[in-house]
Amino acid sequence: MGSNRELQPDMVVSASHVHFMTNAATGRKMVYFLSTACHIGTDRMKIISRFAPSPTGYLHLGHAFSAWNAWTRADVFLLRLEDIDTARCRPEFAAAILEDLRWLGLDWDGDVRVQSAHFAEYQAALEILRGRGLLYPCFCTRAEIARAQAAPHGVELVYPGTCRHLSEAARAEKIAAGVAYALRLDMAAAVKQAGAGRFFEESRGWIEANPLPFGDVVLARKDTPTSYHLCVVHDDALQGITHVIRGEDLFEATHVHVLLQALLGLPVPVYAHHRLLHDAQGRRLAKRDFAATLRAMRAAGMEPGAILQQFEEGRAA
Ligand SMILES: [Zn+2]
């Protein structure tokens, strides 16, 4: 970085990705990539990406495709285990994920980040939001929420806000009585404080974030003191992720992630969402499909090179 050679053809990116500014003091032309203000000099911006599976089962072809998408593009490829759900995650699945990725040849850089070793960090992030008056305890059961709200948003039910208006006394009484509670984000208040923000999605362009339809999302669950949304934005920032490359199923969640980044003062990475693989019946691959696991494929004598070749050619299996 930092030399003054002319721009090389391999770093030419579309005009919507960059803007140029001249530093008045030095006269040097600076290239700003999106909003990250990264001086890329004559080098292409280094892409730092990650694969972040949950060790609740064996990796299947869909996971491998996601890992491969990030791996092929990244200059630095990191591996993160999203194992905050300590009841469902198992060490043998964690070990199997590492083994299967190695078998496939998708090597990662540095240490594996294991989320369950960092609950204190997520707690600190929660405290920032609590300090801004944006969290409240929710004592509802899943069944109560389902009864109160018929219209689903994706797979998650939109919370009707039942506990948002409980008095401090009522909250204290329930907590003293030992009623389990989750912590929810007061979405309307959060958007008011931070603005919704925007993000760059590679296949869609700039998108104004609109997290309001998600309602008051859970940021700390009853059974685990944090949540997917909170951990993923914290870790992406901590690990210096420049490009979040993940499946299309996670596109909508980006609206919530960009809001959390604004509230926590974290940078917004570039987002890219790849298509999902489907089985022969057109269904999305899921953990139930043991036949599609890398483990089963290896046992059946399939070569890793053949799998990667299929990814390359855009085929599923
Ligand atoms: Zn509630």
Residues whose N, C-alpha, C, O or C-beta is under 5 A from the ligand:
A	BS01	ZN	C138 F139 C140 T162 C163
